[in-house]
Amino acid sequence: MEKLGVSFPTISKFISQMEKSGEIILTGMDESNGGRRAKRYTYNPEYMLGLAILLERKESHYTIFNCKGEILEQGQTSSVLTGELQDLVQQIEHIISRNPKIRSVAIGVPGVVHHGRILYIPDYEQFQNLDIKSYLEERLPVSVVVENDMNAAVLGYQYNRRRQDRPSLIYLYFGQNGPGSGIMINGELVRGSSFFAGEVSFIPLYDHCNFQQALSAEGDQHQPHAQSKRVDAISRLIAAFTAIVNPHTIIFTKDEVNRALLIQIAEQSKTYIPKENLPELTASDWTQDYLVGLQTLGIGIMISESHN
């Protein structure tokens, strides 16, 4: 109390208010040391809940979580990217109506985001240049944070593994909306000066085409020739990332690669860059990493709101 500069009566008042509101729960009494027995409390993780929702072309995925990050509900709903903005509002309203303790909503989008405004999102004109954070906060009783899909995924991957060595990571996804990447250098997310970092589809890997065109120009991806071209394009991108960022690990989504394909990519990458410098290549659950990344952002705004 002396360090905080707060009196005992003031603290008692705050404790009483928090107990009355359900933010803390009485768990028992301390042993007596000759005076009045002290009460013991624990924080109620269900006092505030958060919603994480990722928007994809074909569907939306969501989780409802408590203050400790524990998942209370996980589900899938219809896509809103190709519909009206009001569809997204109604979708969130429906979830909140069943879970009125939701205080924060973290939304992931396949586009470039700056402080809640979507600056670049190809194919979804109604979301282009939309301040989706303000749009939702004006219509819903929650605080909103918005993040690029791949930035959230690399945040979630790192959070799940709790690496303490401040790793440099690249998360690659070819996806429903074209390729993208999340970049983490020395444990810090890299968004770039105009928040465009990670938009790898534009990288001109060949004289005649960029990375996205190289992935999509070969027709049937199951044909041997098309597969070798795809492997070469990915390997060139890995070589570029290795020379510029020199990451510890490059992560693919497990739905897009298998062990044999990772070996092929690693072997082809060695033709472009010395093998001792190549990162570890691995695969992970993109949807879960993405949702966990959004959850960490949602918990962050829950905590900041509770301190205001």
C-alpha positions in Angstrom: 0.0 0.0 0.0 2.9 2.4 0.8 4.5 1.8 -2.6 1.2 2.4 -4.3 0.4 5.5 -2.2 -3.1 4.2 -1.6 -4.8 3.9 1.8 -6.2 0.7 3.3 -9.8 2.1 3.3 -9.5 3.0 -0.4 -8.2 -0.5 -1.3 -11.0 -2.1 0.8 -13.5 0.0 -1.1 -12.1 -1.2 -4.5 -12.0 -4.8 -3.3 -15.6 -4.5 -2.2 -16.7 -3.0 -5.5 -14.9 -5.7 -7.5 -16.4 -8.5 -5.4 -19.9 -7.0 -5.8 -19.5 -6.8 -9.6 -18.2 -10.4 -9.8 -14.7 -9.4 -11.0 -13.1 -11.1 -8.0 -14.3 -14.1 -6.0 -13.8 -14.8 -2.3 -11.9 -18.1 -2.0 -11.4 -18.3 1.8 -9.8 -16.8 4.9 -6.2 -16.7 6.0 -5.0 -18.2 9.3 -5.2 -15.7 12.1 -2.0 -14.1 13.3 -3.6 -12.6 16.4 -5.7 -10.1 14.5 -8.6 -10.1 12.1 -8.3 -12.9 9.6 -7.5 -11.7 6.0 -9.7 -12.6 3.1 -8.3 -14.3 0.0 -9.7 -13.5 -3.4 -9.1 -14.8 -6.9 -9.7 -13.0 -10.2 -12.8 -14.3 -12.0 -11.6 -15.1 -15.6 -15.3 -15.2 -16.8 -15.9 -11.6 -15.7 -15.1 -10.4 -19.2 -15.0 -12.4 -22.4 -13.5 -11.8 -25.8 -14.5 -12.8 -29.3 -11.9 -13.6 -32.1 -13.3 -13.8 -35.6 -11.4 -14.4 -38.8 -12.9 -13.5 -42.1 -12.2 -15.8 -45.1 -13.6 -16.0 -48.6 -15.6 -19.2 -48.0 -16.3 -19.0 -44.2 -15.7 -17.2 -41.0 -14.2 -18.9 -37.9 -14.5 -17.7 -34.3 -13.6 -18.4 -30.7 -15.0 -17.0 -27.5 -12.4 -16.9 -24.7 -12.1 -15.7 -21.2 -9.5 -13.3 -19.6 -7.0 -16.2 -19.2 -7.3 -17.1 -22.9 -9.2 -20.3 -22.2 -11.5 -21.2 -25.1 -15.2 -21.4 -24.1 -16.7 -21.8 -27.6 -15.3 -22.3 -31.1 -17.3 -22.4 -34.3 -17.7 -21.6 -38.0 -20.2 -19.4 -39.7 -20.9 -18.2 -43.2 -18.6 -15.8 -44.9 -19.3 -12.1 -44.8 -16.6 -10.9 -47.1 -18.7 -11.3 -50.2 -21.9 -10.0 -48.5 -22.9 -6.7 -46.9 -21.2 -5.0 -44.0 -24.4 -5.3 -42.0 -24.0 -9.1 -42.3 -20.9 -8.9 -40.1 -22.6 -6.7 -37.6 -25.5 -9.1 -37.3 -23.2 -12.1 -37.0 -21.3 -10.5 -34.1 -24.6 -9.3 -32.5 -25.9 -12.8 -32.6 -22.8 -14.1 -30.8 -22.9 -11.3 -28.2 -26.6 -11.9 -27.5 -25.6 -15.4 -26.3 -22.5 -14.2 -24.5 -23.3 -10.8 -23.1 -20.0 -10.6 -21.1 -18.1 -10.2 -24.4 -16.2 -6.9 -24.1 -13.7 -7.1 -26.9 -13.8 -8.3 -30.5 -10.6 -9.1 -32.5 -11.1 -9.3 -36.2 -8.7 -10.8 -38.8 -8.9 -9.8 -42.4 -7.0 -10.8 -45.6 -5.8 -7.2 -46.2 -3.5 -4.4 -45.2 -4.6 -2.8 -41.9 -3.6 0.5 -40.3 -5.2 1.3 -36.9 -8.4 -0.4 -37.7 -8.7 0.9 -41.3 -8.4 -1.6 -44.2 -6.1 0.1 -46.7 -5.8 -2.7 -49.3 -8.1 -5.8 -49.7 -8.4 -7.1 -53.2 -11.7 -8.6 -54.4 -13.8 -7.2 -51.5 -14.7 -3.6 -52.6 -17.1 -2.9 -49.7 -14.2 -3.3 -47.2 -11.7 -1.2 -49.2 -10.6 1.8 -47.2 -13.1 1.0 -44.5 -12.4 2.0 -40.9 -13.9 -1.3 -39.7 -12.9 -0.6 -36.1 -14.9 2.6 -35.9 -17.7 1.1 -38.0 -18.2 -1.7 -35.5 -17.6 0.3 -32.3 -20.4 2.7 -33.4 -22.8 -0.1 -33.7 -21.8 -2.6 -31.0 -21.1 -2.3 -27.2 -17.5 -3.6 -27.5 -13.9 -2.5 -28.1 -12.6 -3.7 -31.5 -9.1 -4.5 -32.8 -8.4 -5.4 -36.4 -5.4 -7.2 -37.7 -4.0 -8.6 -41.0 -4.5 -12.4 -41.2 -0.8 -13.3 -41.5 0.3 -10.9 -38.8 -2.1 -12.6 -36.4 -1.0 -16.1 -37.5 2.7 -15.5 -36.8 1.8 -13.9 -33.4 -0.3 -16.9 -32.6 2.4 -19.3 -33.6 5.0 -17.6 -31.4 2.5 -17.4 -28.5 1.7 -21.1 -28.7 5.4 -22.1 -28.5 6.5 -19.5 -25.9 10.0 -19.3 -27.4 12.2 -17.1 -25.2 15.0 -16.5 -27.8 13.2 -13.7 -29.6 13.0 -15.7 -32.9 12.8 -14.4 -36.4 9.9 -16.2 -38.2 8.2 -16.1 -41.6 4.6 -17.6 -41.8 3.6 -18.4 -45.4 0.1 -19.1 -46.6 -1.1 -19.5 -50.1 -4.8 -19.4 -49.1 -8.2 -18.6 -50.5 -7.2 -14.9 -51.2 -3.8 -15.4 -52.7 -0.4 -15.7 -51.0 0.7 -13.7 -48.0 3.2 -13.8 -45.1 3.6 -12.8 -41.5 7.0 -11.5 -40.6 8.6 -11.5 -37.1 12.1 -10.3 -36.6 13.8 -10.8 -33.2 10.4 -11.5 -31.6 8.8 -8.3 -33.0 6.1 -8.2 -35.6 7.1 -6.3 -38.7 4.2 -4.3 -40.4 6.3 -1.9 -42.5 6.2 1.8 -43.1 2.8 1.6 -44.9 1.7 -1.7 -43.2 2.4 -3.5 -46.5 5.0 -5.9 -45.2 4.3 -9.5 -46.0 2.4 -8.9 -49.3 4.6 -11.5 -51.1 2.2 -11.9 -54.0 3.9 -8.8 -55.6 7.5 -10.1 -55.4 8.8 -10.4 -59.1 10.4 -13.8 -58.9 10.7 -14.2 -62.7 11.0 -11.8 -65.6 7.5 -12.6 -66.7 5.5 -13.0 -63.5 5.4 -12.3 -59.8 5.0 -14.8 -57.0 1.2 -15.0 -57.1 1.2 -15.4 -60.9 3.8 -18.1 -60.7 1.7 -20.1 -58.3 -1.5 -19.8 -60.3 -0.2 -19.9 -63.9 0.5 -23.6 -64.1 -3.0 -25.0 -64.4 -3.5 -28.3 -62.6 -1.2 -28.1 -59.6 -1.2 -31.9 -59.3 0.6 -32.4 -62.6 4.4 -33.1 -62.2 5.5 -30.1 -64.3 3.2 -27.7 -62.5 4.3 -29.1 -59.1 8.0 -28.5 -59.9 7.3 -25.0 -61.1 5.4 -24.3 -57.8 8.3 -25.7 -55.8 10.7 -23.5 -57.6 8.7 -20.4 -57.0 8.4 -21.1 -53.3 12.1 -22.0 -53.1 13.1 -18.6 -54.7 10.9 -16.8 -52.2 12.6 -18.7 -49.3 16.0 -17.8 -50.7 14.9 -14.1 -50.8 13.6 -14.2 -47.2 16.8 -16.0 -46.1 19.1 -13.3 -47.7 17.1 -10.4 -46.3 15.7 -11.6 -42.9 17.7 -14.8 -42.3 14.8 -16.3 -40.2 15.1 -19.2 -37.8 11.9 -20.8 -39.2 9.6 -20.6 -42.1 6.1 -21.9 -41.3 3.6 -23.3 -43.8 0.1 -24.3 -43.2 -0.3 -28.0 -42.8 -3.2 -28.1 -45.2 -1.0 -26.9 -48.0 2.2 -28.9 -47.5 3.3 -32.4 -46.4 6.7 -33.7 -45.3 7.7 -34.8 -48.8 6.9 -31.4 -50.2 8.9 -29.6 -47.5 11.9 -31.8 -48.4 11.5 -30.9 -52.1 11.3 -27.2 -51.2 14.4 -27.5 -49.0 16.4 -29.2 -51.7 15.4 -26.7 -54.3 16.2 -23.8 -52.0 19.7 -25.1 -51.7 20.3 -24.3 -55.4 19.7 -20.7 -54.7 21.4 -20.1 -51.3 24.1 -21.8 -49.2 22.3 -24.6 -47.3 23.9 -23.8 -43.9 21.9 -20.5 -44.0 18.5 -22.0 -44.8 15.9 -21.8 -42.0 13.9 -24.7 -40.6 10.9 -25.5 -42.7 7.8 -26.6 -40.7 4.0 -26.8 -41.0 1.4 -25.7 -38.5 -2.4 -25.3 -38.1 -3.0 -21.9 -39.7 -6.6 -21.4 -38.5 -5.7 -22.2 -34.9 -2.5 -20.0 -34.9 -4.6 -17.2 -36.5 -7.3 -17.4 -33.9 -4.7 -17.5 -31.0 -3.0 -14.4 -32.4 -6.4 -12.6 -32.5 -7.1 -13.8 -28.9 -3.8 -12.3 -27.7 -4.8 -8.9 -29.3 -8.3 -9.2 -27.8 -7.0 -9.9 -24.3 -4.7 -6.9 -24.7 -7.6 -4.5 -25.3 -9.7 -6.2 -22.5 -6.9 -5.4 -20.1 -6.4 -1.9 -21.3 -10.2 -1.2 -21.1 -10.4 -2.6 -17.5 -7.6 -0.1 -16.5 -9.5 2.9 -17.8 
